[in-house]
Amino acid sequence: MRPSFNVLNDPWIPVVAQDGERSLLGIRETLRRASELKEISVVSPLEEFSVYRFLSVFLMDALRPEDRDNIEELLDEGNFDMEQIEAYISLCQEEGVSFDLFDEQRPFMQSAYVKEWDKEPKPISAIDCFLPSGNNHLHFEHGQVQTRTVNVSKAVRLLLTIQQFCTAGAQGYPSGVNASPPYFGVVKGQNLFETLVCSLLPLQMIEISFDEPPVIWRSASAVLPKETVSQTSWLRGMLFPARRVCLIPPNEKGEITEVYLSQGENFVNKETWTDPYVTYRMLDTGRVPLRPKGEKPVWRSMYEITGHNGRSQLLQQYLDLSDQPYAHITLYGVETNQASYLNIMRHDIRFRREITEQEELVNLLKKVVTASERLARKLRHCLRDENTVPEAVANDAVTSFYGKCETKFWELCENCAGTSTIQEQYRDWCQSIGQLAQDAFMKALQNVNLRGKDLGRAAE
């Protein structure tokens, strides 16, 4: 008997209740209980975001809010209309959609097996960005990749994750609609219901076709390997099939060990795609998504995250609809280098809304970050001048300096809307970090043995 797993009812979405209790739910139960639940929570930040994104796309296709008034009405209702959700599910099923993960003709969120395209199966680790595979050496993990297994609920999440966080690789593997993965920011509400509603975008704000071609599970067309796509719809772009993926059914223990994985569609007009979850940096050459960099902690990008020109569509909408004094965003990202995954990141950020409302406060954040970076470069230069101290010691000094700056930065974010003027706050900041840099410099010199001549030159 062929295995079956219905994503509507079978448990695969990890949720946390308001009292902290954890459980796995299907789509129906998650949406029905959304106001009782606190959040989605997965060990892998990439899986966590991918589930949020999937649910928001599912709701966008089902509810289709026309304008922000519809979003506001949803928030006022406090729960999803399950009759409307069920009507959408019925419509999908009438069209031939299968919500079964192992359906032979239309396996959910997958490409049905085609002999000509799907050659040798690959280990399941090939679609898990959290595990080392091939060029991906994110973690030190021992054992043979061929022996790794996942349960079916995790496999569903991996199907979503590989499309969101795939990179351009060898043998013609394309990247997703955002090119290399950017930071994705989920605006958090008081409960899962509010968070999901805050992830919906009014149709009137979408400047491209909304549903032609349709969302991936309502499309009867096959994903063609390496097919060049110059235009896409909003729904399809949000879950763009940059990979052909087909899970091989689980063994008698319910474990999945292999998957068919190959090149998917190649979206070539990435500069035209606007992702509602993404902050954009405005450069002289144009706008680019804010991407994770291991050497640049997220606080040094706060002026871009909160600034009017680059802030994400979802953050802007939240600020327009909510009168809450604080905004809460969780950023998800992975630093990549070509086909390799370097660092996976998850940042919870909570900041006063006054920062987003006053351009002078955003400019203050930019100025203090710029001053910190300038001083960090000077600190490194002075320590490394003529090889005064080893590079590792200089790196540690700069890291320590930045760490202390970050603590002060979040204090500034909390207090910058106070009574002090912008000039006073900037002057105080510069004086404070000047002392921090001096302390880091002297501590670095104490960690090495310098000759008198070198010590004098370093001090100078």
C-alpha positions in Angstrom: 0.0 0.0 0.0 1.4 3.4 -1.0 2.1 5.8 1.9 -0.1 8.8 2.3 0.5 12.1 4.2 -2.2 14.8 4.0 -0.7 18.2 4.8 -4.1 19.6 5.7 -4.7 17.2 8.6 -1.5 15.3 9.4 0.9 17.0 11.8 4.0 18.8 10.4 3.8 22.4 11.6 5.6 22.9 15.0 3.7 25.4 17.1 4.0 26.8 20.6 0.9 27.6 22.6 0.6 30.6 24.9 1.4 28.4 27.9 4.6 27.1 26.2 3.2 23.7 25.2 4.7 22.5 21.9 2.8 20.3 19.4 2.7 19.4 15.7 -0.4 20.4 13.7 -1.7 20.2 10.1 -2.7 23.3 8.1 -6.4 23.1 9.2 -5.8 22.9 12.9 -3.0 25.5 12.8 -5.3 28.1 11.2 -8.3 27.2 13.3 -6.3 27.6 16.5 -4.1 30.5 15.3 -5.4 33.0 17.9 -4.7 30.5 20.7 -1.1 29.8 19.6 1.9 32.0 20.3 4.2 31.2 17.3 5.8 28.7 15.0 9.0 27.4 16.4 11.6 25.1 14.7 15.2 24.3 15.6 16.2 25.3 12.1 15.5 29.1 11.5 15.3 28.4 7.8 12.5 25.9 8.2 10.7 28.2 10.6 10.6 31.1 8.2 9.6 28.8 5.3 6.6 27.6 7.2 5.6 31.2 8.0 5.9 32.1 4.3 4.0 29.1 3.1 1.1 29.8 5.4 0.9 33.4 4.4 0.8 32.4 0.7 -1.9 29.8 1.4 -3.9 32.5 3.2 -3.3 35.1 0.4 -4.7 32.7 -2.2 -7.6 31.8 0.0 -8.6 35.2 1.4 -7.4 37.6 -1.3 -7.6 40.9 0.8 -8.2 43.8 -1.6 -7.0 46.7 0.5 -5.7 47.5 4.0 -9.2 47.9 5.3 -9.6 44.2 4.7 -6.5 43.4 6.6 -7.7 45.6 9.5 -11.1 43.9 9.4 -9.3 40.5 9.7 -7.4 41.7 12.7 -10.6 42.9 14.4 -12.3 39.6 13.8 -9.5 37.8 15.8 -9.9 34.5 14.0 -9.7 33.1 10.5 -13.1 32.3 8.9 -12.8 28.5 8.6 -15.8 28.3 6.3 -13.8 30.5 3.8 -10.8 28.4 4.3 -12.8 25.2 3.7 -14.3 26.7 0.5 -10.8 27.4 -0.8 -9.7 23.9 0.0 -12.8 22.5 -1.9 -12.0 24.7 -4.9 -8.5 23.4 -5.0 -9.6 19.8 -4.8 -12.2 20.4 -7.6 -9.3 21.6 -9.8 -7.4 18.4 -9.2 -5.1 19.6 -6.4 -3.8 16.9 -4.1 -2.7 17.7 -0.6 -1.2 14.3 -0.3 2.6 14.4 -0.1 2.9 11.1 -1.9 0.3 11.4 -4.6 1.7 9.8 -7.8 0.2 12.4 -10.2 0.5 15.7 -8.2 2.5 15.2 -5.0 2.0 18.3 -2.8 4.6 21.0 -3.3 6.7 18.7 -5.5 7.3 17.8 -9.1 5.9 14.4 -10.1 8.6 11.8 -11.0 9.6 12.0 -14.7 12.1 9.3 -15.8 13.8 11.5 -18.4 14.5 14.3 -15.9 14.8 12.5 -12.5 17.8 10.3 -12.7 19.7 9.0 -9.7 18.1 9.7 -6.3 20.1 11.8 -3.9 20.3 11.5 -0.1 17.7 13.5 1.8 20.5 15.7 3.2 20.6 17.3 -0.3 17.6 19.4 0.5 18.6 20.2 4.1 20.6 23.4 4.3 21.2 22.7 8.0 23.3 19.7 7.2 26.7 19.4 5.3 26.3 18.0 1.9 28.7 18.3 -1.1 30.1 21.9 -0.8 27.9 22.7 2.2 30.1 22.3 5.3 28.0 24.5 7.7 28.5 22.1 10.6 31.0 19.5 11.6 28.8 16.3 11.5 30.2 12.8 11.3 28.6 9.9 9.5 27.7 9.0 6.0 25.2 11.3 4.3 23.6 8.2 2.7 22.5 7.0 6.1 20.7 10.1 7.2 16.9 9.9 7.6 14.1 12.3 8.3 10.5 11.8 9.4 7.7 12.8 7.0 6.8 16.0 8.9 10.3 17.3 8.6 10.4 16.4 5.0 7.4 18.7 4.3 9.3 21.6 5.9 12.5 20.8 3.9 10.4 20.9 0.6 9.6 24.5 1.5 13.0 25.5 2.7 15.1 24.3 -0.3 13.1 26.6 -2.6 13.4 29.7 -0.3 17.1 29.3 0.5 18.6 27.7 -2.6 21.7 29.2 -4.2 23.1 29.2 -7.7 25.2 26.1 -8.0 27.2 24.0 -10.4 25.7 22.1 -13.3 23.2 24.9 -14.0 21.3 24.9 -10.7 19.6 28.4 -10.6 19.0 30.5 -7.5 15.5 31.7 -6.4 13.7 34.9 -7.2 15.8 36.9 -4.7 19.1 35.6 -6.2 21.3 34.6 -3.2 19.1 34.5 0.0 18.5 37.8 1.7 17.3 38.5 5.2 13.6 37.8 5.5 11.8 39.7 8.3 8.6 38.3 9.9 6.6 41.0 11.7 5.4 39.4 15.0 2.0 40.0 16.5 0.6 39.1 19.9 -0.2 35.6 18.7 0.2 33.4 15.6 -3.1 34.8 14.1 -1.8 38.4 14.3 1.6 37.4 12.9 0.0 35.6 9.9 -2.4 38.5 9.2 0.6 40.9 9.4 2.2 38.7 6.6 -0.7 39.4 4.2 -0.4 42.0 1.5 -3.4 43.8 0.0 -3.9 43.0 -3.7 -3.9 46.7 -4.5 -0.2 46.9 -3.4 0.9 44.1 -5.8 2.1 45.6 -9.0 2.5 42.3 -11.0 0.0 39.6 -11.9 -1.3 38.1 -8.6 -2.2 34.5 -9.7 -1.3 34.0 -13.4 0.5 31.5 -13.3 -1.2 30.2 -10.2 0.4 29.2 -6.9 2.5 26.1 -7.3 0.0 23.5 -5.9 -2.8 24.8 -8.2 -0.6 24.5 -11.3 -1.0 21.5 -13.5 2.1 22.4 -15.5 5.3 20.5 -14.9 8.4 22.3 -13.6 10.8 22.2 -16.6 14.5 21.9 -15.8 16.4 25.1 -16.6 13.4 26.8 -18.2 14.0 30.5 -18.5 11.3 32.5 -16.8 11.2 36.3 -17.4 7.9 37.0 -15.7 6.1 35.3 -12.8 3.1 36.0 -10.7 3.2 37.1 -7.1 1.8 33.8 -5.8 4.2 31.6 -7.8 7.2 33.9 -7.1 6.6 33.6 -3.4 7.2 29.8 -3.6 9.1 29.8 -6.8 10.2 26.3 -8.0 13.9 26.8 -8.6 14.3 23.1 -7.9 12.5 20.0 -9.1 12.0 17.9 -6.0 10.2 14.6 -5.5 10.4 12.7 -2.2 10.9 9.0 -2.4 8.2 7.4 -0.1 9.3 6.4 3.4 10.4 3.0 4.4 8.4 0.7 6.8 9.8 2.8 9.8 8.3 6.0 8.3 11.8 7.3 7.5 12.7 9.2 4.3 16.2 8.6 3.1 16.2 9.7 -0.5 14.8 12.4 -2.9 14.9 13.2 -6.6 16.4 16.6 -6.9 17.3 18.5 -10.1 17.4 21.9 -11.7 14.1 23.8 -11.7 13.0 27.0 -13.3 15.4 29.9 -13.7 13.9 33.4 -13.0 16.1 35.9 -14.9 14.6 39.3 -14.0 15.4 39.2 -10.3 15.8 43.0 -10.2 12.1 43.3 -10.9 11.0 41.2 -8.0 9.9 42.9 -4.8 9.7 40.6 -1.8 7.4 41.7 0.9 9.5 40.2 3.7 12.8 41.9 2.5 14.6 45.1 3.4 16.2 46.8 0.4 19.4 48.8 0.4 19.4 51.8 -1.8 22.8 52.1 -3.5 24.0 54.3 -6.4 23.7 51.3 -8.7 20.1 50.6 -7.6 18.4 48.7 -4.9 19.7 45.4 -3.6 18.2 43.1 -0.9 19.8 43.2 2.6 21.8 40.0 2.9 23.4 38.4 5.9 27.2 38.9 6.4 28.9 37.1 9.3 31.3 39.9 9.9 28.5 42.5 10.0 26.1 42.0 13.0 22.5 43.0 12.3 22.6 46.1 14.5 24.8 47.8 12.0 22.0 47.6 9.4 19.2 48.9 11.7 19.0 52.2 9.9 18.3 50.4 6.7 15.7 48.1 8.3 13.8 51.0 9.9 14.4 53.6 7.2 11.5 54.8 5.1 13.3 54.1 1.7 14.2 50.5 2.3 12.0 49.0 5.0 10.0 45.9 4.0 6.4 46.2 2.7 5.2 44.2 5.6 6.9 46.4 8.2 5.5 49.5 6.5 2.0 48.0 6.6 2.3 47.1 10.3 3.3 50.6 11.1 0.3 52.0 9.2 -2.2 49.6 10.8 -0.9 49.3 14.4 -0.7 51.8 17.2 1.6 49.7 19.3 4.6 51.6 20.8 7.0 48.9 19.6 7.6 46.8 16.5 8.8 43.3 16.8 10.6 41.6 13.8 12.4 38.3 13.5 15.0 38.2 10.8 15.9 34.9 9.2 18.9 34.4 6.9 21.8 32.3 5.7 25.2 33.6 4.6 26.3 31.9 1.4 29.3 31.8 -0.8 28.3 30.5 -4.3 26.8 27.1 -3.5 28.1 26.9 0.1 26.2 27.8 3.2 28.3 29.5 5.8 26.2 30.9 8.7 22.6 30.5 9.6 21.1 33.4 11.4 17.9 34.3 13.4 17.6 37.7 15.1 14.7 38.9 17.2 14.5 42.7 17.1 12.2 44.9 19.1 12.4 48.7 18.6 10.3 51.8 19.3 8.1 52.9 16.4 9.2 56.5 16.9 12.4 55.5 15.2 10.5 54.7 12.0 8.4 57.9 12.2 11.2 60.4 12.6 13.8 60.5 9.8 16.3 62.3 12.0 16.3 59.3 14.4 17.1 57.0 11.5 19.8 59.3 10.5 21.2 59.3 14.0 21.4 55.4 13.9 23.2 55.7 10.6 25.7 58.2 12.0 26.5 56.2 15.1 27.0 53.0 13.1 29.2 54.9 10.6 31.3 56.4 13.5 31.7 52.9 15.1 32.8 51.3 11.8 35.3 54.1 11.2 36.8 53.8 14.6 36.9 50.0 14.3 38.9 50.3 11.1 41.3 52.8 12.9 41.7 50.4 15.8 42.6 47.6 13.5 45.0 49.8 11.6 46.8 51.0 14.7 47.2 47.5 16.1 48.4 46.0 12.8 50.6 48.9 11.7 53.9 47.4 10.7 52.8 44.1 12.3 52.8 45.6 15.8 50.5 42.8 17.1 49.4 39.5 15.6 46.4 39.6 13.3 44.4 37.3 15.6 44.9 39.7 18.6 43.8 42.7 16.4 40.7 40.8 15.3 39.8 39.9 18.9 40.1 43.6 19.9 37.8 44.8 17.1 35.3 42.0 17.9 35.3 43.1 21.5 34.9 46.7 20.6 32.0 46.0 18.3 30.3 43.9 21.0 30.4 46.7 23.5 29.2 49.1 20.8 26.2 46.9 20.2 25.2 46.9 23.8 25.3 50.7 23.8 23.5 50.8 20.4 20.4 49.0 21.7 20.4 51.3 24.7 20.4 54.2 22.3 17.5 52.8 20.3 15.5 52.6 23.5 16.3 56.1 24.6 16.8 58.1 21.4 13.3 59.5 21.5 14.0 61.2 24.8 14.7 64.8 25.6 18.3 65.0 24.5 18.9 66.6 21.1 20.3 64.5 18.2 23.5 66.5 18.3 23.9 65.8 22.1 23.2 62.1 21.6 25.7 61.8 18.7 28.4 63.7 20.7 27.9 61.4 23.7 28.1 58.4 21.5 31.4 59.4 19.9 32.9 60.2 23.3 31.8 56.8 24.7 33.0 54.6 21.9 36.2 56.6 21.7 36.9 55.3 25.3 35.8 51.8 24.3 38.3 51.8 21.4 41.0 53.0 23.7 40.3 50.3 26.2 40.3 47.6 23.5 43.6 49.0 22.2 45.3 48.9 25.6 44.0 45.4 26.4 45.3 44.1 23.1 48.8 45.5 23.8 48.7 43.8 27.2 48.2 40.5 25.5 51.4 40.6 23.5 55.1 41.2 24.4 56.3 44.2 22.5 59.8 45.8 22.4 60.0 49.3 23.7 60.3 50.7 20.2 57.2 48.9 19.0 55.3 49.8 22.1 56.1 53.5 21.7 55.0 53.4 18.0 51.8 51.6 18.8 50.9 54.1 21.6 51.7 57.0 19.2 
